[in-house]
Amino acid sequence: MSQVEIKLQIGDILDGRYRVFSDGIAQDIGTRYTAYDLPQSGRLVDVLVLAARFGNGAELLERLTRANQAVADLAQPLLVPFEHVGLVQDGGPLYLVRRHLQGRTLSGLLEETGSLDSNRAVGIAIQVCNALAPAHRAGLVHGGLSPHSVLLGTDDQVLITDAGLAPALQPVPTPEGRPWGRFPYTSPEQASGEKAHPATDVYLLGSLLYEMLTGRTVFVAADETGLALQHLHQDPVPLQARVPQVPAALAAIVHRALAKEPTMRYRNAGQLSHILNSQLAPGSPVGVPLRPGRAAQQMTVPAPVVPDEVNYFELRETYHPDADTGEWAEESARANWLMMGLIVAALIAMLGLIPLWRTVYRRYALPPATPTPVVYCGVCESGGMLNSHPADGSHSRVSSADFSSLRSSRFQQPEIEPSAIGYRDFRPLRSSRIFSRGNR
C-alpha cells in the first residue's frame, strides 16, 4: 500500500480528460480540486484525491465503483454520486470525480459561525433525513456522514455527497475489529469494526445535530483509538448542559439518536425526520418551526450545465421531501395492520382449541361418577339383593330374576355371583344399622 501523498498542480491532466485549475482543499479523507472536463465542453467537475492510507488496489477500485453505482441507481436528486473513479498515476492514489457543486459545506459554515440556532440546525437536519430516507428504504447507508459531506446552497438547501464512500473504503467487518469511519464522526458499531446500517446514519445525524447546536463534536480525543473508545463506552455531555437554550424536546431527540445500542435509536432517517417534524412543529411547547413553506421545500435536481451556468441549486425541476417525511407514518400504519392481523389469527386459533380443551377437561379433570352402592345381605335368601332397609329392620328383596335389569340401571356394576361371596365378605355389614339384633 502506497503511503506517499500526491499533490496535484494547476494544469495537471488526469486520464487525458480532467485538467486541474485550482489549488487543493484538504478534507478528512483526501484533497478536493476543481477541474475542467475537457471532452464535455470544459464543464466544471470536482476531483477528490483519496488519502494514500486507503490504498490503490483493484479490490478497492471495484468496491468504490459498485457503491457509487448503487447510489446512482437511486436517482435521488439530493444525493450526488461520483461520475468516475480512477488512478492519479501508476501506483498512485485513487481519485473520484463528481459534478462541480456551488455553495459551501456545513463544515465551512460551522467554522464561521461556531454553532447554529435551533431553527436553522433542525431545518438542515430534516433535509439531510429527507435525502437519506430513499437510500435507507433501498437498504443502502451513507456510513460517512459528516459536515464535509453536507453541502449548503441558497437558503440552506441541502445536498449530500460521498454516500456509501466510507463503507467502500474499508472492508467490513474490519480485521481484528479495527475502527472505521470518518473520524471524529463515527458510531459505536463502526468503532467496534462492525457493519453499518440505517441506525448508524441516525447516530451520525445525531452527531451533526449535536455539533450544529453546540459548536463542538460529540467527543474529542488525541487519536482514533481514543475516539472509538469514547463512542463505545462514554456518554456525551448533555446537550442542555452545554447550551441551556436548547429546547428539552430537541435535546431528548438528539439523546436518543446518540444511543449506544442501535435498537434504542430511531430506525432510519425517515423516522427521525417524522419525529423532528411532529415533535417540534409550530405551536408545540418547543415552538421551533420546522416545516418551511412549500416554495422553500422545492429542492434542486441536478442538470448538465456549462461552466458559466453551473448552479446545482437552480430550480430546473422540483423535489418535494414531503413524500419522504411521511415514510415513517406509512411504516407505522403497515406495522399496526400487521399487529391487528396477528391478534385476530391468535384469537381464531384459541377459539378453535376450545372443543379440544373441553374434551381433555371432561376426560381428566372431572371426578369419575360414583355408582349407587348395591349391598348384598347375608340374611336374605340366596341370590337375593337388598333394595331397602326400613328402620324397623324389615327387608324388601329383589329376586335374582330381576338382578340383571337392576344392575344395568345402577351404572353397570360388574356381575358378582352370590355363591362366590362368603361370610367374611359381610363381616363389616354386621355392625350396620340395617340389621336388627333379632335378625342376627
N, C-alpha and C positions, 0 to 999 in steps of 0.2 A: 504494500500500500504506500503510495507516494505521500510524503509529508511536506512537500515543497509547495508553498503558496505562490500562485501565479497572479501577477498584476497586469491587467490589460492596459494598453496605452491608446490614446486617441489616434484613430486611423487604423488600428488593427482590424483585420477582417477574419471572421470565423467561418470556416467551411465555405469560403468564397462567396458568402451571402450577407453576413451581418457586419457592417462597418461601425465600429465604436466611435462615438463623437463626444463622450462625456467622461469625466473622472468617476471612479468607482465610489459607491456609498456602502460602507461596511454595515452588514446585518448579522443577525445571530447565527445564520447558517452559511453565510458566504458574502459575496460582494455583488452589488447591483450596478449595472451600467445601462446607459441608453444608447441605442444603435439604430442605424438605418437598415431596413430590409431592402436590399438593392433590387432583387427581381420584382418586388411589389411596389414599384414606383417610389422607392425610398420611404415607405411608411415607417413610422417610429415603432420600435419594439423595446421591451426591457429584457436585458440579458442578466441572469443570475448565475454567477460562477460559484459553485459549491466549494466549501472549505475542503482542503486536502484531506482532512481526517475522515471524510466519508468514503474515500477511495475512488476508484475509476473502473472497476471490473465490469465484465459483461453481465453478471448477475444483477448488480445494482442498476445498470442501464435498463435491463429488462423489467425490473420492479418499478422503476420510475415511469417507463413507458406504459406499463399496464395500469398503474394507479392513475396516471394522467388521462388515459383513455376512459376509465370508469367515470371520472369526473366530467369529462366532455360529453359522455353519453347521457348524462342527466339533463343536459340542455337547460340548466338553471342559470338564468341571466345574472344572478348575484354572485355566483361562483365563477371565478375567472381561471380557466385551465391554461396550462402551458401548451404551446404550439409545436415545440421542437425540443429534443434532447440530443446532446452531442458531446464530443470531447474537444476541449480547447486545443489540444495538440496530442500527439502520440505520447502516452504515459502521463498526460496531464489530467487535471480535474475535469469533472463533468460540468456542463452548463445547460441551463434551461432558458427557453425563450417564450415570452408571452407578449400580448399586445400592450403597447405603452399606456399607462394609466396616469391621468392627471389627478391632481389632488395630493393630499398628504396622508401619511399613515397615522393611526391612533397613537403610535409611539411618539411621533413628532409633535402631535398636539399635546400630549401629556408632558413632554419636555418643556413646552412653552407655558402651559397653564398650571402644571402641578397636579391639579385634581379638577373634577367637573362637578357641577351641581346635580342633584338627584334627577331633575327633569331630563337633562341632557344625557347623563350616564345611562339611565334606564331606556331612553329612546334609542340610543345606539345599541344597547344590549338586545332590545327586541328585534331590531333589524338584523343583527347577527343571527339570532334564533331563527328568524324567517328565512334567512339564506341557507342555514344548515338543515332545516326541517326536511326538505325533499331528499337530501342525502341520507339522513337517518332512516327515512321510510324505505329507502332503497338498500339499506344495510351497510352504507358507507359511513366513514368517520373522517373528520378532519385530522385529528390526532396531534396537531401542532399549532393550535390556535394561540395567537399572541398579539400584542399591539402592533407588531411588524406586519401581520397578515390581514389587518383590518384597514382598508383604505377609505378615507372620508372625502366626499365631494362637497358640492354646494349644499347648504342646509343640512350638513351631516348625513348626506345619503351614503349608504354603506355598500362596499363591495368586499368580497372575501377572496384572498389569494392563498396559494400554497396548500389547497385542500388535498389531503392524502399524501402530502410530501413527507412529513415526518415518519409515518409508518413505513413508507417505501425506502427511506434512507437507512433504516435499521431493521434487520430481520427479527421478527418477533415470534415466539418468546426469545429473549436475548440469551446468549451463553452465560451461564452462571448467574442468571437473574440480574444482569447489568442494567442500571437505569438508562432510560432513553427519553427523548422528547426535546422540546426547545426550551432549555433551562433559561430562567427560573420557572418557566411555565410548563409544568408537568403535573401529573396526577399520581395518587398513591399506587394505582396498578401499573403505571408506567415506571414509577420509581422502583418497583419490585421486578421489572423486566417482563411484565405480562402484556397481553394483547389489549389494544384499545377497543372501545365500544361506544355507543352513543352516550352513555353515562359519563364516559371520560370527557367528551366535549362539554357536557354540562358542568363538570368540575372546572374545566378551563374557562368556561363562560363566567362561572362564579369568581374565578381569579381575576378576569378582566373587570368585572363589576367592582370588585374589592379595590383594585388599583385605580379605577376611574374615580371612585368616591373618596379614597384616602390619599391618593398620590403616591402610594407605596405598594410594592409587591407583597403578596401574602407572606412569603418567607424570604429571609436574606441569610446567606451563608458564604463562606470563603470559597467553596468548591461545589461541584455537582454532587459529590457523596453526601456532604452536609445538607444540601437542599433535599436530596432524596430521603434522607432520614427524617427531616422535618415534615415533609409531605406524608410520610408513612405514620409517624408517631406523635407529632406535635399539633396541638390545636392552634389556629391563628388567633391573634389578638382580636377580641370582639370589635365589630365594626363601629358600634356606638362609643366604645372606649377611645377610639381614635378620632371619630367625628361625631360628636353628640347630636348634631343637627340631622343626621340621617334618620328617616322615619323607622320606627320599630318594625313595621311590617316588611319593609325593604330589607332591613338587617336580618330578619328571620329567613327570608327567601335566600339571601346570599349564604347564610349559615348552613341551610340545608343543601344548597348546591355544592358546598365545600365539605360535605360529609365524607369521612374516610371510606366507609362501606358504600360501594356503588348502588346497592339496593336501597339505601336510605336517601339517595338523591332523586331528583326528577328523572323520569325515564329517558327523555330525549329533549332536543331543542324545541320541538313543537309544544310539549307540555310546559316547559319553562316559559315560553312566550305566552301561552294561555294564562298561566299563573300570574305573570307580571301584569298582564292586561286586566285580569279580573280582580286581583288584589289591590292594584294601585291605580284603578280607573278614576276619572274625575268624579268628585262627590264622595269618595271614600274618606275615612278619617285621616288617611295619609295625605290625600289631596295632591297627588303627583299626576299630572295629565300625561298619559302615555299613549293615547290614541290620537295621532295627528289627523288633520283633515284629509279628505280624500285626495285633494290635489297634492298634499305633501307625501302621500303614500305612493305616488307614482314613481317607480324606480326605472333606472336606465337599462335597456337591453343593448349590449354592445353591438356595434355595426362597423364594418370596414370603413376606414376613413383615410384621407390623405393627410400628410403631416400638418398642413395648415388648419385642418378641421378636427384634429384629434381632441375629443372630449368624450370620455366614456360615460359621462352622466347626462348627456343630452337626451331629451325625451323623444327618441326616434320611435320607440314602442313603449308601451306601459306594462308594468308588472304590479299586480296588487297583492300584497302579502296577506290580505285577509283570508285567502284560501288556505294558507299555511297556519295562521293563528287559530283557525278552527279545527285543526287536525286533532288536538288533544280531546276536544269535545266529542268529535266523531269516534275516537278510540274509546272514550268513556261510555258512549251510548252503545257501541258494539259489545263492550265488556258487560254492561248491565243486561243486555238482552241474553248474552250467553249465560250469565248467572241465573237469570229467571228460567231459562230452558233447563239448566241443571237441576234447579229446585223442583220444577214440575216433573222431570224424569224421576227424581228421587221419591216424590210423593206417589207417583204411579207404581213404582217398584214396591213401596211399602204397602200400598193397598192390595197389590197382587199377592202379597205374602200372608194376608190375613187368614184365608182358608187354611193354609199350612199351619199357621200358629194355632188356630182353633183345634185342628186335628191333634197336634202334639200336646196341647193342653189337656184335651179330653183323655188322651191315651196315658199320659204320665203324671199329670198334676192332680186330677180329681181322685179322691179315695175310692176304692172298689166298693160296690154296693154290698151291704150286709144282708144275707138272706134271713128270712124269718126262721127262728130256731124250731126244729122239729125234735121232740123229745119222745123217746121210747120208754114206755112204762113197764117195769118188771112185774106188776101185779095184774096187768091186763092179759088177756088171752094171747096165746102165741100168734104172732103176725099182726097183732093189734097196734094201733098208733094213737097216742094220747093227743086229743084235739083241744080239750079244755079241762080245766081243773077248778071247779067251783070251790068256794070257801068251805063248804061242808064236807069236802073230801070225796064227793061222788065223782064218777068218771063218765065222760062221754067218749065213745070209741068210734074210730073209723075202721071199717073192716079192711082186710087185706085186698079185697077186690077193688076197693076204691083207692088203694095206696098209690098206684101209678098216676092217676089223674091228680091226686092231692100233691104229689111230689112235683109234677110239672108246673103247678100253679105256685110253687114255693122255690123259684129260682133254680130249678133243675139240680136239686141236690143229688149227689151220687147214690145209687141204689145200694142199700145195705140189707142183707138177708137177716131177718130176726133170729134165725137159728145160730148165726155166727156171733151173736152178742151174748156174752156170759154174764154171770152175776157180778163180776168185778167191774164191768163197764157201767153198772148202775150204782156203784157204791157212793159217788158224790151226790146222787139224787136222793139217798135215803134221808138226808137231813133237810130236804126241800120242804117248803110249806105245802106242796101239793099232796103230800102223804099225811094221812092221819094216823094216830097211834093204833087205831083198831085195824087199819089195813096192812100193817106190817106183818 
